Amino acid sequence: MKKTILVLSALSLFAILIASCKKMLPPAPKDEEILAGTIPDLTPEQEKEHLIGDASFARIFSKEEGLGPVFVQSSCSNCHVGNGKGNPSTELTRFAHVNGSIIDYLADKGGPQLQQNAVIGYTAETFPSEANVFSKRIAPIVMGLGYIAALNDQAILNNADPNDVDADGISGRPNYVNPTNFFVPLAIHTPNNGQYLGRFGKKAEKVTLQDQVVFALKQDIGITSYFDTQDLYNAQLGNYTGDDVADPEVSSGFVNGLVFYLRTLKAPPRRNANDPDVVAGEKLFNQIGCVSCHVSSFTTPASDIVALSNQTFHPYSDFLIHDMGQALDDGYPEGNASGAEWRTPPLWGIGLAKDSQGGKLFLLHDGRAGSFKEAIAFHGGEAAGRRTAFNALTEQEKESLIKFLESL
């Protein structure tokens, strides 16, 4: 009898402790508050494939697995924390030698990107003396990329106005780039004198997600793949060094798994869309012309992933490049984009940016702006008129517009 009482007492105490712990634990975040999850309506097999890609995205490479020999980070997720934007602590730096129209990305000196870390036995890179232009970049959000990848080129070109025919001050143009040697054009791609429309990257210098993944694996982590089998150079040793791991260090299946993962991440969720201040802010966003570049909606054509077919999504970007003025001119051309030209960054997910950035906002391509007002203040060139219109708003109107941005 005493044993029974003791057992019941212990169980009661355990239940009280569990209940107390539940009260102390914070509630699980709502779906609209996190940058994770798949696009709707994937098949069970596709869900499994997504999870495999998710594990690859989070994989931390070791020296024995081919990390380096020089590198920036050891994992994709180290830069894209929680699938969100990066911050200056994980920034990348591109460099080159530019002499007028002649651009040398200094591939034989470790270019086009600095790898400031090295595995044991190797020397981390520093900038070669020949470099005279430098461009700092923070990692972008990776949610919703499948919708962008599924777009027909023409859907993007419909918003191009390189000669500003409509006289609205905005002359967005496509960045046509040379394709990689492993690029396979799809029906959505339209060639232009042997080049193709870039849609990914800070300056729209990458045509496909596969291009982006292969580049990032090598330049960020030092991982060779079936699509790019040559290890990074070590600029400080002055020659090709390689490491002791056979190339390619990952298979085509690994790369394609990462691409599938990125293609099937859900779009960044909206919050408080019906809040009166948010509704008023969106109207102001449209009225002062921000929507000229930050186009709200696109619709995908048919896709090999059925869940991506005929879907309307809201990235708030035109995926074109624009001259953003002297303050944002990094002097670093990519493709047909000049130093002052940048792809319109999608605004979706920007309201959750600081959650992945350590609780503080780092906006623009290099994270230099710590607030929405500061980011808008840097808008020059084609966007100068929109900056002026924003500055002319009342403080209450500005706050409403910012609340709209925070809802994205």
C-alpha positions in Angstrom: 0.0 0.0 0.0 2.8 2.4 1.0 4.6 1.6 -2.3 1.4 2.4 -4.2 1.0 5.7 -2.4 4.7 6.6 -3.1 4.3 5.7 -6.8 1.1 7.8 -7.1 2.9 10.7 -5.3 5.8 10.5 -7.7 3.6 10.4 -10.7 1.6 13.4 -9.4 4.9 15.3 -8.8 6.1 14.4 -12.3 2.9 15.6 -13.8 3.2 18.9 -11.9 6.8 19.4 -13.1 5.7 18.7 -16.7 2.9 21.2 -16.5 5.2 23.7 -14.9 7.8 23.2 -17.7 5.1 23.7 -20.3 4.2 27.0 -18.8 7.9 28.1 -18.7 8.5 27.1 -22.3 7.8 29.7 -25.0 5.0 28.7 -27.5 6.0 27.2 -30.8 6.3 29.9 -33.5 3.4 30.2 -35.9 3.9 29.1 -39.5 3.9 32.7 -40.7 6.7 33.6 -38.4 9.3 31.1 -39.6 11.3 30.8 -42.8 11.1 27.0 -43.2 8.8 24.5 -44.8 7.9 23.2 -48.2 5.7 24.6 -51.0 2.2 23.2 -50.8 1.0 20.0 -52.5 4.3 18.2 -52.9 4.0 14.4 -53.3 5.2 12.2 -50.4 8.2 11.3 -52.6 9.0 14.9 -53.2 8.7 15.6 -49.4 11.4 12.9 -48.8 13.6 14.4 -51.5 13.3 17.8 -49.9 14.3 16.4 -46.5 17.4 14.8 -48.1 18.3 18.2 -49.6 17.7 19.9 -46.3 20.2 17.6 -44.6 22.7 18.5 -47.4 22.1 22.2 -46.9 22.9 21.9 -43.2 25.9 19.5 -43.7 29.1 20.7 -42.1 32.0 19.6 -44.3 35.3 18.5 -42.8 38.8 18.5 -44.3 38.5 14.8 -44.9 35.4 15.4 -47.0 37.0 18.0 -49.1 36.5 21.3 -47.2 38.7 24.0 -48.7 41.6 23.9 -48.9 40.6 27.6 -48.6 37.0 28.5 -47.8 34.6 31.0 -46.4 32.2 28.8 -44.4 32.0 25.0 -43.9 28.2 24.7 -44.6 25.5 26.4 -46.6 23.4 27.0 -43.5 26.3 28.9 -41.8 25.6 31.9 -44.1 21.8 31.3 -44.6 20.9 30.9 -41.0 17.3 29.6 -40.7 17.1 30.1 -44.6 17.2 33.8 -44.0 19.5 36.7 -44.8 23.0 36.8 -43.6 24.8 39.5 -41.7 28.3 41.2 -41.9 29.9 38.5 -39.7 29.4 36.0 -42.6 29.9 38.4 -45.5 31.5 37.5 -48.7 34.0 39.7 -50.7 34.4 39.6 -54.4 37.4 41.3 -56.0 38.9 42.0 -59.4 41.2 44.3 -61.4 39.2 46.8 -63.5 40.9 49.0 -66.0 38.2 50.9 -68.0 36.2 48.3 -69.9 38.8 45.5 -69.2 37.8 43.3 -66.3 40.1 40.7 -64.8 38.5 38.6 -62.1 42.1 37.4 -61.1 41.2 33.7 -61.3 45.0 32.9 -61.2 45.3 34.9 -58.0 42.4 33.4 -56.1 39.6 35.4 -57.6 36.8 36.1 -57.9 36.1 35.7 -54.2 38.2 35.9 -51.1 38.4 32.7 -49.0 39.6 34.0 -45.7 39.8 30.6 -44.0 41.9 27.5 -44.6 42.2 23.9 -43.4 45.3 22.9 -41.4 48.3 22.9 -43.6 47.2 25.6 -46.0 47.3 29.4 -46.0 44.1 31.4 -46.0 43.8 34.0 -48.8 44.4 37.7 -48.5 43.7 40.1 -51.4 46.2 40.0 -54.2 48.0 43.3 -54.8 46.5 43.4 -58.3 43.0 43.8 -57.0 41.6 47.3 -57.2 37.8 46.8 -56.8 36.1 45.0 -53.9 32.4 44.2 -53.3 31.1 43.0 -50.0 27.9 40.8 -50.0 25.7 39.3 -47.4 23.8 36.1 -48.0 20.2 36.5 -49.3 17.1 34.7 -48.1 16.7 31.4 -49.9 12.9 30.9 -49.5 10.6 30.8 -52.5 13.4 30.4 -55.1 11.6 27.7 -56.9 8.9 30.1 -58.0 11.6 32.5 -59.4 13.4 29.6 -61.1 10.1 28.5 -62.7 9.4 31.8 -64.4 9.4 32.2 -68.1 12.1 34.7 -69.3 9.3 36.7 -71.0 7.5 37.3 -67.7 10.7 39.2 -66.5 11.3 40.9 -69.8 7.7 42.3 -69.8 8.8 44.8 -67.1 12.1 45.8 -68.8 12.3 49.4 -70.1 15.9 50.0 -70.8 15.2 53.3 -72.6 12.6 54.5 -70.1 9.9 54.7 -72.8 7.2 55.4 -70.3 9.3 58.3 -68.8 8.8 57.2 -65.2 12.5 57.5 -64.4 12.9 53.7 -64.2 14.9 51.9 -66.9 15.3 48.4 -65.6 17.1 46.1 -68.0 17.9 42.4 -68.2 21.4 41.2 -67.4 22.4 38.8 -70.1 25.3 36.5 -69.2 27.4 33.8 -70.7 26.0 30.4 -69.7 28.0 27.9 -67.7 29.3 24.8 -69.6 26.8 22.6 -67.8 23.8 24.8 -68.5 20.9 23.1 -70.2 18.3 25.6 -71.5 14.6 24.8 -70.8 11.5 26.1 -72.6 11.4 29.1 -70.2 14.9 30.3 -71.4 15.2 32.6 -74.4 18.8 32.9 -75.8 20.1 36.4 -76.8 23.2 36.2 -79.0 24.4 33.2 -77.1 23.7 34.7 -73.7 20.9 34.0 -71.3 18.9 36.1 -68.9 20.3 36.1 -65.3 17.8 36.1 -62.5 19.8 35.0 -59.4 22.6 36.8 -57.5 23.0 40.4 -56.4 23.5 41.5 -59.9 21.4 38.8 -61.6 24.6 37.2 -62.8 23.3 33.6 -62.4 20.9 32.0 -64.8 19.7 29.0 -62.8 19.7 27.7 -59.3 22.2 25.0 -60.4 24.6 27.7 -61.5 24.3 29.4 -58.1 24.7 26.1 -56.1 27.8 24.9 -58.0 29.4 28.4 -57.6 28.6 28.6 -53.9 29.8 25.1 -53.2 33.2 25.9 -54.7 33.7 29.5 -53.8 32.1 29.5 -50.4 33.0 26.0 -49.1 35.8 24.8 -51.5 33.8 21.8 -52.6 34.2 20.5 -56.1 31.4 18.8 -57.9 30.7 16.9 -61.0 29.9 20.2 -62.7 33.1 22.0 -61.5 35.9 19.6 -60.7 38.9 21.9 -60.2 39.8 22.8 -56.6 40.3 26.4 -55.6 43.6 28.2 -56.1 45.5 29.3 -53.1 46.6 32.8 -54.0 49.3 33.1 -51.3 51.1 30.0 -52.7 50.9 31.5 -56.2 49.9 28.3 -57.8 47.3 25.6 -58.0 47.4 23.6 -54.7 44.3 21.4 -54.4 43.8 19.2 -51.4 44.2 15.5 -50.6 40.6 14.6 -51.4 39.7 13.2 -54.9 37.7 15.4 -57.1 34.8 15.8 -57.6 34.1 15.9 -53.9 30.4 15.7 -54.3 28.3 14.0 -57.0 25.8 15.5 -59.4 23.1 13.9 -57.3 24.3 15.9 -54.3 24.1 19.1 -56.3 20.7 18.3 -57.8 19.5 17.4 -54.3 20.4 20.9 -53.1 18.7 22.5 -56.1 15.5 20.5 -55.5 15.6 21.6 -51.8 15.8 25.2 -52.8 13.1 24.8 -55.5 10.7 23.4 -53.0 11.1 25.8 -50.1 7.9 27.7 -49.5 7.5 31.4 -50.3 8.2 33.7 -47.3 4.9 34.1 -45.4 3.0 37.4 -45.0 1.8 38.6 -41.6 -0.8 41.2 -40.6 -1.8 41.7 -44.2 -5.2 43.1 -43.1 -3.9 45.5 -40.5 -5.2 49.0 -41.4 -1.7 50.5 -41.2 -0.3 47.8 -43.4 -3.1 48.3 -46.0 -2.4 52.0 -45.9 1.3 51.5 -46.2 0.9 49.3 -49.3 -1.2 52.0 -51.0 1.6 54.5 -50.3 4.2 52.0 -51.5 2.3 51.9 -54.8 1.5 55.6 -55.0 5.1 56.8 -54.7 6.2 54.3 -57.3 8.2 51.7 -55.3 6.2 49.1 -57.1 7.8 50.1 -60.4 10.8 48.0 -59.5 9.5 46.0 -56.6 6.8 44.3 -58.7 4.3 42.5 -56.5 3.1 39.5 -58.5 4.1 37.0 -61.1 2.6 33.7 -62.3 4.6 30.6 -63.2 4.0 28.6 -66.3 3.8 24.8 -66.3 6.7 23.1 -64.4 8.1 19.7 -64.0 7.2 20.1 -60.3 3.4 20.2 -60.5 3.2 22.2 -57.3 5.1 25.0 -58.9 2.8 25.1 -62.0 0.5 28.1 -62.6 1.2 29.6 -59.2 0.9 33.3 -58.5 3.5 34.5 -56.1 4.5 37.9 -54.6 8.3 38.5 -54.5 8.2 42.3 -54.8 11.0 42.4 -57.4 11.3 42.7 -61.2 14.5 40.6 -61.3 16.0 43.3 -63.6 19.1 45.4 -63.0 18.9 49.1 -62.2 21.4 51.9 -61.8 21.2 52.7 -58.0 23.6 55.7 -58.1 27.0 56.6 -56.8 26.5 55.7 -53.1 25.8 52.0 -54.1 28.4 51.8 -56.9 30.9 49.1 -55.9 32.9 49.3 -59.1 32.5 45.6 -59.6 30.8 44.6 -62.9 29.2 41.2 -63.4 27.8 40.0 -66.7 26.4 43.2 -68.3 25.8 44.8 -65.0 28.0 47.8 -64.1 29.2 48.6 -60.6 26.2 50.8 -59.9 23.7 48.3 -61.2 21.9 45.9 -59.0 19.1 43.4 -59.3 16.0 44.5 -57.5 16.1 42.5 -54.4 12.9 40.6 -53.6 11.3 42.1 -50.5 9.4 39.1 -49.4 10.7 37.8 -46.1 12.2 41.2 -45.2 10.0 41.5 -42.2 11.6 38.4 -40.7 15.1 39.3 -41.7 16.4 40.3 -38.3 15.4 37.0 -36.9 18.1 35.3 -38.9 20.5 38.3 -38.5 21.0 38.2 -34.8 18.1 40.5 -33.9 19.3 43.5 -35.8 18.6 44.5 -39.4 21.3 44.5 -42.0 19.8 45.7 -45.3 21.1 46.3 -48.8 23.6 44.1 -50.6 26.3 44.5 -48.0 24.2 45.0 -44.9 25.3 48.7 -44.5 21.7 49.9 -43.7 20.4 49.2 -40.2 16.8 50.3 -40.9 14.3 50.7 -43.7 14.6 54.5 -43.6 18.4 54.2 -43.9 18.1 51.7 -46.8 15.7 54.0 -48.7 18.1 56.9 -48.1 20.8 55.0 -50.1 18.4 54.7 -53.1 19.9 56.9 -55.8 20.2 56.8 -59.6 16.9 55.6 -61.0 15.4 55.3 -57.5 16.2 58.9 -56.5 12.7 60.1 -57.3 11.2 57.4 -55.2 13.5 58.3 -52.3 12.4 61.9 -52.7 8.7 60.9 -52.7 9.2 58.9 -49.5 11.0 61.8 -47.8 8.0 64.0 -48.6 5.6 61.7 -46.7 4.4 62.6 -43.2 6.0 60.7 -40.4 2.8 58.8 -39.9 2.7 57.8 -43.6 6.3 56.7 -43.4 5.6 54.5 -40.4 2.6 52.9 -42.3 4.8 52.2 -45.3 7.4 50.6 -43.0 4.7 48.5 -41.3 3.8 47.2 -44.8 7.4 46.2 -45.4 7.5 44.5 -42.0 4.5 42.5 -43.0 6.3 41.0 -46.0 
